[in-house]
Each structure stands twice: as C-alpha cells, then as structure tokens.
Amino acid sequence: MDKPVPMIATADIDRVASELLQQTWSGRRIVEIEGLQRVTPNDIAKGFSKILGHPVHAEVVPRETWEALFKAQGTADPEPRIRMLDGFNEGWIEFESGESGSIKGEVELETVLKSLVEQ
C-alpha cells in the first residue's frame, strides 16, 4: 500500500500530446509522462478521505481473486491487466529513463480525485 507508482491525469496527457504534435522531429521517438509525483494506494485513500470528509482505507485485493473480479467487471481477457499489475507490484515495469527521465504532468492528485467524486 506504500509502493509509489507513476500515474498521469488525462488532462496532462491531452496537454503533453498537444505540445508534442506541435514539435518538429523525425525518426522514432518515445516520450514517457507521469504525474508530478508517484502515488501510493494510501495516498489515493488519504485524498478521498479529505474530499469526502470521512475515512477511506485502501485494502489489498488477493491476487488469486483478480481474474474473477476483472471478469465480473466486464474484462473479457484479464490476463494482460493482471500481468501489468504484477509488473508494477514486482518492480519490473519502469520507464526506460527512470523517474528522472519522464515528462511531469501539472495536474495534482487531489484535482483528479475531486473530478471523480463530482461525476
């Protein structure tokens, strides 16, 4: 619950993509983007607690339940999602240039969480 992972607000993706489309370059280019700081499930729970005005706690979902859970949520083939989560949890998914090599977003976590609550 304390492992920080890279996340990005969709508004930041829009902004960075717009900026990149206006740049001139050739060849192959990989651009890695993430939020201002990496966040943990506990950070997200704390943010929701603040916004909602009552305690919110993150809980571990046992891995052996993921496939059934994702299928119940409408995922036809949950294996790629499970592998991605394993990659983050085990630390073998990382940006090529590491955290220091990514473009940072501008939208704060609290702003994203507020918009989710308002919807």
DAKA-V919252 format. One record per pair of residues at least 12 apart in sequence whose ideal C-beta (glycine too) atoms are under 6 Angstrom apart, sorted by the first residue. I is the first residue (numbers start at 1). J is the second residue. Records with the same first field share a line. If there is no record, write none. Layout:
BEGIN
I: J / J
END
This chain:
BEGIN
1: 41 / 42 / 58
2: 40 / 42
4: 38 / 40
5: 38 / 88
6: 34 / 38
7: 35 / 39
8: 33 / 34 / 35 / 105
9: 105 / 107 / 112
11: 107
12: 105 / 107
16: 33 / 103
32: 95 / 102
33: 102 / 103
34: 102
35: 105
36: 104
39: 109
41: 58
42: 58
45: 57 / 58
47: 109 / 110 / 113
48: 113
51: 113 / 114 / 117
66: 82
END
